[in-house]
Amino acid sequence: MRKILGVELRDAIPFIVCALIYAALAFFWLVVPTIDTPNGLVSIADSNMPFIRGVIPYLGDLPPQSISKVFVTATLYLLALIYALWSLAASEYRRELPLFLGLSVLTFLAWMALNFWVIAGFLNSPDVLLFGGAAVVLLIIWGGGVMRFVSRSHDPMALFMTRFGLGLAAFITIVQVIAVVTSAWRSPTQGVPVLYTLTFNGLVGIFLAGVGGNMLWRERRAQVLASASKRR
């Protein structure tokens, strides 16, 4: 099978496609002038976001900077999960895909609840304890689901965790590196949402990828030892 920089094409294509889509979404929101204002065309991040304010509860009460944080984080999770599911579908574990679709929905809800709790906490919202309770409950359920999958489907779970964590850490890092060339990458509405997402979710992604990688390594090591014993 053909390789790109030493990576099999089957593994490289999902990563490249998802990374490009995420970069396009992030820059469309943060940089590209699309909203017409009295001061001229501005990016969505620099506008008052009338399609959100007064329309979506709680989210519409946040300042533009925080709304951008939610968008950048939500799209990061979605693309990282799509990358993980795509990799799973292209592997020998594709039969497990329906189960991991359910786990992906739970993963998105749990980690987005945690992110929204952190963002809303800076505003001293009266519902911050409610958000925190929901986040903790969802994360506990997610953790239980992960442990259940580890016991039932060890290898697919290891692959899923590795790809999901890699997507979280790599996609936002790519966007941050590209953002340096923009004129306002240090601004609160453009640079800060990306930096927040990089700092928090990048570390989470590295941790999850490490957990999945260690799970894979244990299994791969057993396979290598078994193969060596057969050759003897």
PEFENSUL-V337383 format. One record per residue. N is the residue number from 0. SS is DSSP state (a for helix, b for strand, c for the rest). PHI is phi in radians with two decimals (none if undefined). OMEGA is omega in whole degrees, -180 to 180 (none if undefined). Layout:
N	SS	PHI	OMEGA
N	SS	PHI	OMEGA
This chain:
0	c	none	-179
1	c	-1.12	-178
2	b	-2.24	174
3	b	-2.09	-177
4	c	0.95	178
5	c	1.45	180
6	b	-1.83	-180
7	b	-1.05	-177
8	a	-1.00	180
9	a	-1.06	179
10	a	-1.56	-175
11	a	-1.33	-176
12	a	-1.05	178
13	a	-1.01	-180
14	a	-1.12	-178
15	a	-1.11	-179
16	a	-1.09	-178
17	a	-1.17	178
18	a	-1.13	180
19	a	-1.15	179
20	a	-1.12	180
21	a	-1.13	179
22	a	-1.07	180
23	a	-1.13	179
24	a	-1.10	-178
25	a	-1.10	-178
26	a	-1.31	175
27	a	-1.11	-180
28	a	-1.33	-169
29	a	-1.62	-168
30	c	-2.09	-171
31	c	-1.18	178
32	c	-1.22	-178
33	c	-2.33	-177
34	b	-1.78	-179
35	b	-1.47	179
36	b	-2.26	176
37	c	-0.99	179
38	c	-1.62	-179
39	b	1.84	180
40	b	-1.26	177
41	b	-2.34	177
42	c	-1.29	178
43	a	-1.03	-178
44	a	-1.10	-178
45	a	-1.62	-180
46	c	-1.65	178
47	c	-1.47	177
48	c	0.94	-178
49	c	-1.14	179
50	c	-1.32	177
51	c	-1.97	-177
52	c	-1.17	-179
53	c	1.34	-179
54	c	-1.93	-179
55	c	-1.84	-179
56	c	-1.04	178
57	c	1.14	-180
58	a	-1.08	180
59	a	-1.20	179
60	a	-1.49	-179
61	c	-1.37	174
62	c	-1.20	-178
63	a	-0.90	-180
64	a	-1.04	-179
65	a	-1.26	176
66	a	-1.09	177
67	a	-1.12	176
68	a	-1.05	180
69	a	-1.10	-179
70	a	-1.11	-178
71	a	-1.07	180
72	a	-1.24	-178
73	a	-1.09	179
74	a	-1.17	176
75	a	-1.09	179
76	a	-1.09	-179
77	a	-1.08	-178
78	a	-1.22	177
79	a	-1.15	178
80	a	-1.20	177
81	a	-1.07	178
82	a	-1.06	180
83	a	-1.13	-180
84	a	-1.18	178
85	a	-1.08	178
86	a	-1.10	179
87	a	-1.16	-179
88	a	-1.17	-179
89	c	-1.51	-178
90	c	-1.76	178
91	c	-1.32	-179
92	c	-1.77	-175
93	a	-1.08	179
94	a	-1.15	-179
95	a	-1.48	-173
96	a	-1.00	-180
97	a	-1.00	178
98	a	-1.14	-178
99	a	-1.33	172
100	a	-1.11	177
101	a	-1.12	178
102	a	-1.12	180
103	a	-1.15	177
104	a	-1.07	179
105	a	-1.12	178
106	a	-1.07	-179
107	a	-1.09	-178
108	a	-1.11	-176
109	a	-1.15	-175
110	a	-1.34	174
111	a	-1.23	176
112	a	-1.07	178
113	a	-1.12	180
114	a	-1.11	-180
115	a	-1.15	177
116	a	-1.08	180
117	a	-1.11	-179
118	a	-1.15	-178
119	a	-1.18	-179
120	a	-1.11	179
121	c	-1.19	-178
122	c	-1.65	-178
123	c	0.95	179
124	c	-1.11	178
125	c	-1.11	-180
126	c	-1.70	-176
127	a	-1.11	178
128	a	-1.18	177
129	a	-1.14	177
130	a	-1.07	-180
131	a	-1.12	178
132	a	-1.09	179
133	a	-1.10	-180
134	a	-1.12	-179
135	a	-1.12	-180
136	a	-1.08	-179
137	a	-1.13	179
138	a	-1.19	177
139	a	-1.14	178
140	a	-1.10	179
141	a	-1.10	179
142	a	-1.06	176
143	a	-1.10	178
144	a	-1.11	178
145	a	-1.08	180
146	a	-1.10	177
147	a	-1.12	-180
148	a	-1.20	179
149	a	-1.08	-179
150	a	-1.32	-177
151	a	-1.62	-175
152	c	-2.38	-172
153	a	-1.07	-175
154	a	-1.14	177
155	a	-1.05	180
156	a	-1.15	178
157	a	-1.11	178
158	a	-1.11	-180
159	a	-1.08	-179
160	a	-1.12	-180
161	a	-1.10	-178
162	a	-1.20	179
163	a	-1.11	179
164	a	-1.12	178
165	a	-1.10	178
166	a	-1.09	179
167	a	-1.03	-175
168	a	-1.30	-172
169	a	-1.43	-175
170	a	-1.08	-178
171	a	-1.25	177
172	a	-1.18	178
173	a	-1.06	179
174	a	-1.09	-180
175	a	-1.11	180
176	a	-1.13	180
177	a	-1.19	-177
178	a	-1.11	-178
179	c	-1.05	-176
180	c	-1.44	179
181	c	-1.43	-174
182	c	-1.27	-175
183	c	-2.11	-175
184	c	-1.20	177
185	c	-1.62	-175
186	c	-1.26	179
187	c	-1.05	-176
188	c	-1.54	-179
189	c	-1.95	-175
190	a	-1.38	-175
191	a	-1.10	178
192	a	-1.01	179
193	a	-1.22	-179
194	a	-1.12	177
195	a	-1.06	-178
196	a	-1.13	178
197	a	-1.10	-176
198	a	-1.13	-174
199	a	-1.39	-173
200	a	-1.37	174
201	a	-1.09	178
202	a	-1.15	177
203	a	-1.06	-179
204	a	-1.09	178
205	a	-1.07	180
206	a	-1.12	-178
207	a	-1.13	177
208	a	-1.11	178
209	a	-1.14	178
210	a	-1.08	179
211	a	-1.11	179
212	a	-1.13	178
213	a	-1.15	176
214	a	-1.10	178
215	a	-1.14	-178
216	a	-1.06	179
217	a	-1.04	-179
218	a	-1.25	180
219	a	-1.13	-180
220	a	-1.11	178
221	a	-1.11	179
222	a	-1.17	180
223	a	-1.11	179
224	a	-1.11	179
225	a	-1.14	178
226	a	-1.14	180
227	a	-1.15	180
228	a	-1.18	179
229	a	-1.17	-179
230	a	-1.16	179
231	c	-1.26	none
